[in-house]
């Protein structure tokens, strides 16, 4: 029976839970790509690899070509493009899986530390810490920020326990963060926030963060060093000022990820609300004290998420330590699981692993083969490339990323900040929503063609406008061309 005992020692509940969740995410990440920004991130990385230089002016659109462009996420984009070139889709898939796995494992260690070694509850909490934000775990540079947020929470928990040498990890992490995503200021704020929290006394059952003066000094010095290191990027201070775009009402009102959450949405109704409710219930029912620090992190992320839904992954990660605390009070029966329970869980985990290995062969091939045809105008873009469609081209915002990837100059695309400079984005929104000045804007920019989704107000307008006609149509895209006589008239009036 020695083999049975060895099997039972391997089948630790927490390991089964973590492995099952990581495999589930890997299967989920293998689905066809659908995010509108992923293609232009790939294209930017390809451009940098081809030219051995980071662009400082826009090389992709026709409306802003040559204008200043801050390439905040160049490091992630280069890695993404290099993996796509050398390993195909499985390479970019592996990047997403790696960052998610690192986040889950770091969260697991964090939860083990704060829950005094309750490994099973920590595995559950770590899994929920990424599961609740799953809709945002798409192939974009933000993945770096989610992982870094979790790592910094763990570093700060180590500092709280007197392991000040852990702060030596901060400089290289800040250097990577500052070159991979424009949210590096989050890490620096966390270092300072830790010092501020330590000055707050106990509040009821909320226990204060106890830090020595030496730890506070080290944290502040590390924060100063982090600011200096953060400037070691091609964009210098621009890497820190990108967050100021959240004050631009036009962008916030127009871009979905900057909107407040729609709690009628299925994801929020059946995923986010139950998650937040679970955290709150566990906090209310907990009989012992709760660290004030993690309550403030959760509350701060919750407030930000209510304003900008793009902060949902941070809220989920911040909730993981609190879940680990609460579960340790109410599910202690899991600490001594029966042999049958372990076997059943092991069988379920094996099922997920089998699904994973079944899904792996589907990951083969180039990235091009894994673009979802219902999310990108693939057939319509092929038509544009094969036919002499006159320009300038007006494109839907969500189509811009794929057009860049296919080397077709855009009017607007997901790099929203550069189109805010000279009202180009405002003009696009007027066109998309068929505002009063839309017909005038069509002539002002001299558009001779357009690629738009069916059902847009502008699509309906062009379909019924005798000066335009449809030359190609699919389920998710229509290509319009201005009649030659009208195009000549518009060209002459423009001159």
C-alpha positions as CSV (number, residue, x, y, z in Angstrom):
1,X,0.0,0.0,0.0
2,X,3.1,2.3,-0.1
3,X,2.1,3.5,-3.6
4,X,-1.3,4.5,-2.2
5,X,0.2,6.6,0.5
6,X,2.6,8.2,-2.0
7,X,-0.4,9.0,-4.2
8,X,-2.3,10.5,-1.3
9,X,0.7,12.7,-0.4
10,X,0.8,14.0,-3.9
11,X,-2.9,14.6,-4.0
12,X,-2.8,17.6,-1.7
13,X,-6.1,19.4,-2.0
14,X,-4.5,22.8,-2.5
15,X,-2.3,21.5,-5.4
16,X,-5.3,19.9,-7.1
17,X,-7.3,23.1,-6.8
18,X,-4.5,25.3,-8.2
19,X,-3.7,22.9,-11.0
20,X,-7.3,22.5,-12.0
21,X,-7.8,26.3,-12.1
22,X,-4.6,26.9,-14.1
23,X,-5.5,24.3,-16.6
24,X,-9.0,25.7,-16.9
25,X,-7.6,29.2,-17.6
26,X,-5.2,27.7,-20.2
27,X,-8.1,26.1,-22.0
28,X,-10.0,29.4,-21.9
29,X,-7.0,31.3,-23.2
30,X,-6.8,29.0,-26.2
31,X,-10.1,30.3,-27.6
32,X,-9.8,32.4,-30.8
33,X,-8.6,36.0,-30.3
34,X,-11.4,38.6,-30.1
35,X,-10.0,41.7,-28.5
36,X,-9.9,44.6,-30.9
37,X,-6.6,45.9,-29.6
38,X,-4.6,42.7,-29.7
39,X,-3.8,43.0,-33.4
40,X,-2.3,46.4,-33.2
41,X,-0.1,45.4,-30.2
42,X,1.2,42.6,-32.4
43,X,1.8,44.9,-35.3
44,X,3.6,47.4,-33.1
45,X,5.9,44.6,-31.8
46,X,6.5,43.5,-35.4
47,X,7.4,47.1,-36.4
48,X,9.9,47.4,-33.6
49,X,11.5,44.1,-34.5
50,X,11.7,45.0,-38.2
51,X,13.1,48.5,-37.7
52,X,15.1,47.9,-34.5
53,X,13.7,51.1,-33.2
54,X,10.7,52.2,-31.0
55,X,8.5,54.5,-33.0
56,X,8.1,58.0,-31.6
57,X,5.7,59.1,-34.4
58,X,2.6,57.4,-35.7
59,X,3.4,55.0,-38.6
60,X,0.0,53.3,-38.8
61,X,-2.8,55.8,-39.5
62,X,-3.3,58.1,-42.4
63,X,-5.0,60.8,-40.3
64,X,-2.2,61.2,-37.8
65,X,0.8,59.8,-39.7
66,X,4.1,61.4,-38.5
67,X,2.4,63.0,-35.4
68,X,4.0,62.2,-32.0
69,X,3.0,58.9,-30.5
70,X,4.0,57.6,-27.1
71,X,4.6,53.8,-27.3
72,X,4.0,53.0,-23.7
73,X,3.9,49.2,-23.9
74,X,6.7,48.5,-26.3
75,X,8.4,45.7,-24.2
76,X,5.2,43.6,-24.0
77,X,4.6,44.2,-27.7
78,X,8.1,43.1,-28.7
79,X,7.9,39.9,-26.6
80,X,4.4,39.2,-28.0
81,X,5.5,39.7,-31.6
82,X,8.7,37.7,-31.1
83,X,6.7,34.8,-29.7
84,X,4.2,35.0,-32.6
85,X,7.0,34.9,-35.2
86,X,8.9,32.0,-33.6
87,X,6.2,29.9,-32.1
88,X,2.9,31.0,-33.7
89,X,-0.3,31.2,-31.7
90,X,1.0,28.7,-29.1
91,X,3.7,31.2,-28.2
92,X,1.4,34.2,-27.5
93,X,-1.0,31.7,-25.7
94,X,1.9,30.6,-23.5
95,X,2.6,34.2,-22.6
96,X,-0.9,34.7,-21.3
97,X,-0.9,31.4,-19.4
98,X,2.5,32.2,-17.9
99,X,1.5,35.6,-16.6
100,X,-1.8,34.1,-15.2
101,X,0.0,31.2,-13.6
102,X,2.5,33.5,-12.0
103,X,-0.3,35.7,-10.6
104,X,-2.2,32.7,-9.2
105,X,0.9,31.3,-7.5
106,X,2.0,34.6,-6.1
107,X,-1.5,35.2,-4.7
108,X,-1.4,31.7,-3.2
109,X,1.8,32.5,-1.4
110,X,0.4,35.8,-0.2
111,X,-2.8,34.2,1.1
112,X,-0.7,31.5,2.9
113,X,1.2,34.3,4.6
114,X,-1.8,36.3,5.7
115,X,-3.9,33.3,6.7
116,X,-1.1,31.7,8.8
117,X,-0.5,28.8,6.5
118,X,-4.1,27.8,5.6
119,X,-3.1,26.3,2.3
120,X,-6.4,25.0,1.1
121,X,-8.2,28.3,1.8
122,X,-5.3,30.1,0.1
123,X,-5.7,28.0,-3.0
124,X,-9.4,28.7,-3.2
125,X,-8.8,32.5,-2.6
126,X,-6.0,32.7,-5.2
127,X,-8.1,31.0,-7.8
128,X,-11.0,33.3,-7.1
129,X,-8.6,36.2,-7.3
130,X,-8.2,35.8,-11.0
131,X,-11.5,34.1,-11.8
132,X,-13.6,37.1,-10.8
133,X,-11.7,39.3,-13.3
134,X,-11.5,36.6,-16.0
135,X,-13.3,38.7,-18.7
136,X,-10.4,41.2,-18.6
137,X,-7.6,38.6,-18.9
138,X,-7.2,39.1,-22.6
139,X,-4.0,39.2,-24.7
140,X,-3.0,42.8,-23.9
141,X,-0.3,44.6,-22.0
142,X,-2.5,45.0,-18.9
143,X,-1.7,41.4,-18.1
144,X,1.7,42.6,-16.9
145,X,0.0,45.1,-14.6
146,X,-2.2,42.5,-13.0
147,X,0.8,40.2,-12.3
148,X,2.8,43.1,-10.9
149,X,0.0,44.2,-8.6
150,X,-0.1,40.7,-7.1
151,X,3.7,40.5,-6.8
152,X,3.8,43.9,-5.0
153,X,1.1,42.9,-2.6
154,X,3.3,39.8,-1.8
155,X,6.5,41.9,-1.4
156,X,4.7,44.3,1.0
157,X,3.4,41.4,3.0
158,X,7.0,40.1,3.4
159,X,8.2,43.6,4.4
160,X,5.4,43.6,7.1
161,X,7.0,40.4,8.5
162,X,10.4,42.0,8.6
163,X,11.9,40.6,5.4
164,X,13.2,44.0,4.2
165,X,15.6,42.4,1.7
166,X,12.6,41.5,-0.4
167,X,12.5,45.2,-1.5
168,X,15.5,44.5,-3.7
169,X,13.0,42.9,-6.1
170,X,11.3,46.2,-6.6
171,X,13.9,48.0,-8.9
172,X,14.0,45.3,-11.6
173,X,10.3,44.8,-11.4
174,X,9.7,48.6,-11.8
175,X,12.0,48.6,-14.8
176,X,10.0,45.9,-16.5
177,X,6.7,47.4,-15.5
178,X,7.7,50.9,-16.8
179,X,8.5,49.5,-20.2
180,X,5.6,47.1,-20.5
181,X,2.6,49.1,-19.4
182,X,1.8,52.7,-18.4
183,X,0.4,51.7,-15.0
184,X,3.8,51.6,-13.3
185,X,2.7,54.4,-11.0
186,X,0.5,51.8,-9.2
187,X,3.5,50.0,-7.8
188,X,5.1,53.3,-6.6
189,X,1.8,54.4,-5.0
190,X,1.6,51.0,-3.2
191,X,5.0,51.5,-1.6
192,X,4.0,54.9,-0.2
193,X,0.5,53.7,0.7
194,X,2.1,51.0,2.9
195,X,3.8,53.7,5.0
196,X,0.6,55.8,5.2
197,X,-1.5,52.8,6.3
198,X,1.0,52.0,9.0
199,X,0.2,55.3,10.7
200,X,-3.5,54.5,11.0
201,X,-4.5,53.0,14.4
202,X,-6.8,50.1,15.0
203,X,-10.4,50.7,14.0
204,X,-12.8,48.3,15.7
205,X,-12.0,44.8,14.4
206,X,-9.7,46.3,11.8
207,X,-6.2,45.8,13.0
208,X,-3.5,48.3,12.1
209,X,-0.5,47.5,10.0
210,X,2.5,47.4,12.3
211,X,5.8,48.6,10.7
212,X,9.0,49.7,12.3
213,X,10.5,53.1,11.5
214,X,13.3,51.3,9.7
215,X,10.8,49.5,7.5
216,X,9.0,52.8,6.7
217,X,12.3,54.4,5.8
218,X,13.2,51.5,3.5
219,X,9.8,51.7,1.8
220,X,10.1,55.4,1.2
221,X,13.7,55.1,-0.2
222,X,12.5,52.2,-2.4
223,X,9.7,54.4,-3.7
224,X,12.1,57.2,-4.5
225,X,14.4,54.7,-6.3
226,X,11.4,53.3,-8.1
227,X,10.5,56.8,-9.5
228,X,14.0,57.2,-10.8
229,X,14.1,53.8,-12.3
230,X,10.6,54.3,-13.8
231,X,12.1,57.1,-16.0
232,X,14.4,54.5,-17.6
233,X,12.1,54.0,-20.6
234,X,11.9,55.5,-24.1
235,X,9.0,57.7,-23.0
236,X,10.5,59.1,-19.8
237,X,7.8,61.0,-17.8
238,X,5.0,60.2,-20.3
239,X,4.9,56.7,-18.8
240,X,3.6,58.3,-15.6
241,X,1.2,60.8,-17.2
242,X,-0.8,58.4,-19.3
243,X,-3.2,57.8,-16.4
244,X,-4.3,61.5,-16.7
245,X,-6.3,60.5,-19.8
246,X,-8.9,59.3,-17.3
247,X,-9.8,62.9,-17.0
248,X,-10.6,63.2,-20.7
249,X,-14.4,63.0,-20.7
250,X,-14.6,62.2,-24.5
251,X,-12.5,59.1,-24.1
252,X,-14.1,58.0,-20.9
253,X,-17.6,58.4,-22.4
254,X,-16.7,56.7,-25.6
255,X,-14.4,53.7,-24.7
256,X,-16.2,50.8,-23.1
257,X,-13.4,49.7,-20.6
258,X,-13.5,53.3,-19.2
259,X,-17.2,53.1,-18.5
260,X,-18.8,52.2,-15.1
261,X,-19.8,48.6,-14.8
262,X,-23.2,47.5,-16.3
263,X,-24.6,45.4,-13.5
264,X,-27.3,44.1,-15.9
265,X,-24.5,42.4,-17.8
266,X,-24.3,38.6,-17.3
267,X,-20.6,38.8,-16.2
268,X,-21.3,41.3,-13.5
269,X,-24.7,39.9,-12.5
270,X,-23.5,36.3,-12.0
271,X,-19.7,36.8,-11.5
272,X,-18.7,40.1,-10.0
273,X,-21.7,40.8,-7.7
274,X,-21.5,37.3,-6.1
275,X,-17.7,37.7,-5.7
276,X,-18.0,41.1,-3.9
277,X,-20.9,39.8,-1.8
278,X,-18.8,36.8,-0.8
279,X,-16.0,39.0,0.4
280,X,-18.3,41.3,2.3
281,X,-20.2,38.4,4.0
282,X,-16.9,36.8,5.1
283,X,-15.7,40.1,6.5
284,X,-18.9,40.6,8.4
285,X,-19.1,37.1,9.8
286,X,-15.4,36.8,10.7
287,X,-15.1,36.6,14.5
288,X,-11.4,37.7,14.7
289,X,-9.7,40.8,13.7
290,X,-9.2,41.7,10.0
291,X,-6.1,43.6,8.7
292,X,-7.1,47.1,7.9
293,X,-4.6,47.2,5.0
294,X,-6.4,44.6,2.9
295,X,-9.8,46.1,3.6
296,X,-8.5,49.5,2.3
297,X,-7.0,47.9,-0.8
298,X,-10.3,46.1,-1.5
299,X,-12.3,49.2,-0.8
300,X,-10.1,51.4,-2.9
301,X,-10.2,49.0,-5.9
302,X,-13.9,48.6,-5.5
303,X,-14.4,52.4,-5.7
304,X,-12.2,52.6,-8.8
305,X,-14.1,49.7,-10.4
306,X,-17.4,51.5,-9.9
307,X,-16.0,54.5,-11.8
308,X,-13.9,52.6,-14.4
309,X,-14.7,48.9,-15.0
310,X,-11.1,48.3,-16.2
311,X,-10.0,48.0,-12.6
312,X,-12.1,44.9,-12.0
313,X,-9.0,42.5,-12.1
314,X,-7.3,44.6,-9.4
315,X,-10.5,44.3,-7.3
316,X,-10.5,40.5,-7.7
317,X,-6.8,40.3,-6.7
318,X,-7.2,42.6,-3.7
319,X,-10.1,40.4,-2.5
320,X,-8.1,37.2,-2.4
321,X,-6.4,37.8,1.0
322,X,-9.7,38.7,2.5
323,X,-11.3,35.5,1.2
324,X,-8.5,33.5,2.7
325,X,-9.1,35.1,6.1
326,X,-12.8,34.5,6.0
327,X,-12.8,31.0,4.8
328,X,-10.4,29.9,7.5
329,X,-13.1,30.7,10.0
330,X,-16.0,28.9,8.4
331,X,-14.6,25.9,6.3
332,X,-12.2,24.3,8.7
333,X,-13.6,20.9,7.8
334,X,-11.5,21.1,4.6
335,X,-8.4,21.1,6.7
336,X,-8.9,17.3,7.3
337,X,-10.6,16.1,4.1
338,X,-11.6,12.5,3.9
339,X,-9.8,10.1,1.5
340,X,-13.0,9.9,-0.6
341,X,-13.1,13.7,-1.0
342,X,-9.5,13.7,-2.2
343,X,-10.1,11.0,-4.7
344,X,-13.2,12.7,-6.1
345,X,-11.4,16.0,-6.4
346,X,-8.5,14.2,-8.0
347,X,-10.8,12.6,-10.6
348,X,-12.3,16.0,-11.4
349,X,-8.8,17.5,-11.7
350,X,-7.8,14.7,-14.0
351,X,-10.8,15.5,-16.2
352,X,-9.7,19.2,-16.5
353,X,-6.1,18.1,-17.3
354,X,-7.4,15.7,-20.0
355,X,-9.4,18.6,-21.5
356,X,-6.2,20.7,-21.5
357,X,-4.2,18.1,-23.4
358,X,-7.1,17.6,-25.8
359,X,-7.2,21.4,-26.5
360,X,-3.4,21.8,-27.0
361,X,-3.4,20.4,-30.6
362,X,-5.9,23.2,-31.5
363,X,-3.3,25.8,-30.6
364,X,-1.0,25.0,-33.5
365,X,-0.6,27.3,-36.5
366,X,0.1,31.0,-36.9
367,X,-1.7,33.8,-35.0
368,X,-3.6,34.6,-38.2
369,X,-5.4,31.3,-38.0
370,X,-6.7,32.1,-34.5
371,X,-8.4,35.5,-35.1
372,X,-12.1,35.0,-34.6
373,X,-13.9,35.7,-37.9
374,X,-16.9,37.1,-36.0
375,X,-14.8,39.6,-34.1
376,X,-12.5,40.9,-36.9
377,X,-13.5,42.0,-40.5
378,X,-11.2,39.3,-42.0
379,X,-13.0,38.7,-45.2
380,X,-13.7,42.4,-45.8
381,X,-10.1,43.3,-45.2
382,X,-9.1,40.6,-47.7
383,X,-11.4,42.3,-50.2
384,X,-9.7,45.6,-49.5
385,X,-6.3,44.1,-50.2
386,X,-7.3,42.4,-53.4
387,X,-9.3,45.2,-55.0
388,X,-8.5,48.8,-55.9
389,X,-10.7,50.5,-53.3
390,X,-10.1,54.3,-53.3
391,X,-9.0,56.1,-50.2
392,X,-9.0,57.9,-47.8
393,X,-10.7,55.1,-45.9
394,X,-13.1,55.6,-42.9
395,X,-13.0,52.7,-40.6
396,X,-14.9,51.7,-37.4
397,X,-12.8,52.2,-34.3
398,X,-12.9,48.5,-33.3
399,X,-11.7,47.5,-36.8
400,X,-8.6,49.7,-36.5
401,X,-6.4,47.2,-34.7
402,X,-6.9,44.5,-37.3
403,X,-6.4,47.0,-40.2
404,X,-3.1,48.0,-38.7
405,X,-2.1,44.3,-38.4
406,X,-3.0,43.9,-42.1
407,X,-0.9,47.0,-43.1
408,X,-3.9,49.1,-44.0
409,X,-3.7,52.8,-42.8
410,X,-6.5,53.7,-40.4
411,X,-8.5,56.8,-39.7
412,X,-8.8,55.9,-36.0
413,X,-7.9,52.8,-33.9
414,X,-7.4,51.6,-30.4
415,X,-4.4,54.0,-29.7
416,X,-7.0,56.5,-28.7
417,X,-4.7,59.1,-27.0
418,X,-3.1,60.2,-30.3
419,X,-6.5,60.9,-31.9
420,X,-7.5,63.2,-29.1
421,X,-4.9,65.8,-30.0
422,X,-6.7,67.5,-33.0
423,X,-10.3,66.5,-32.5
424,X,-10.0,63.5,-34.9
425,X,-11.5,61.2,-32.3
426,X,-14.4,63.7,-31.6
427,X,-15.0,63.9,-35.4
428,X,-15.0,60.1,-35.6
429,X,-17.6,59.8,-32.8
430,X,-19.8,62.4,-34.6
431,X,-19.5,60.2,-37.7
432,X,-20.2,57.0,-35.9
433,X,-23.2,58.4,-34.1
434,X,-24.4,60.3,-37.2
435,X,-24.4,63.7,-35.4
436,X,-25.6,66.8,-37.2
437,X,-22.2,67.5,-38.7
438,X,-21.6,63.9,-40.0
439,X,-22.4,64.6,-43.7
440,X,-20.1,67.7,-43.6
441,X,-17.3,65.6,-42.0
442,X,-17.6,63.0,-44.8
443,X,-16.7,65.7,-47.3
444,X,-14.2,67.6,-45.1
445,X,-12.0,64.5,-44.7
446,X,-12.6,63.5,-48.3
447,X,-13.5,59.9,-47.5
448,X,-13.9,57.8,-50.6
449,X,-14.5,54.5,-48.9
450,X,-15.6,53.2,-45.5
451,X,-15.5,49.8,-43.7
452,X,-18.2,49.7,-41.0
453,X,-20.2,47.1,-39.1
454,X,-23.8,46.6,-40.3
455,X,-26.3,48.4,-38.1
456,X,-24.2,51.5,-37.3
457,X,-26.2,54.7,-37.8
458,X,-23.6,55.8,-40.3
459,X,-23.9,52.4,-42.1
460,X,-27.6,52.9,-42.5
461,X,-27.1,56.5,-43.7
462,X,-24.5,55.5,-46.4
463,X,-26.7,52.6,-47.5
464,X,-29.5,55.0,-48.3
465,X,-27.3,57.8,-49.7
466,X,-27.2,57.9,-53.5
467,X,-23.7,59.2,-53.4
468,X,-22.4,55.9,-51.8
469,X,-22.9,52.2,-52.6
470,X,-22.0,48.9,-51.0
471,X,-19.3,47.0,-52.8
472,X,-18.8,44.2,-50.3
473,X,-20.9,42.9,-47.4
474,X,-20.4,40.2,-44.7
475,X,-22.2,39.4,-41.4
476,X,-19.9,41.7,-39.5
477,X,-18.6,44.3,-42.0
478,X,-19.7,46.4,-45.0
479,X,-17.5,48.2,-47.4
480,X,-18.9,51.4,-48.9
481,X,-17.4,53.4,-51.9
482,X,-18.3,56.9,-52.9
483,X,-19.6,57.3,-56.4
484,X,-16.9,58.6,-58.8
485,X,-18.8,61.7,-59.8
486,X,-19.3,62.7,-56.2
487,X,-15.7,61.8,-55.3
488,X,-14.5,64.2,-58.0
489,X,-16.8,66.9,-56.8
490,X,-15.6,66.5,-53.2
491,X,-12.0,66.5,-54.3
492,X,-12.4,69.7,-56.3
493,X,-14.2,71.5,-53.5
494,X,-11.5,70.3,-51.1
495,X,-8.8,71.8,-53.2
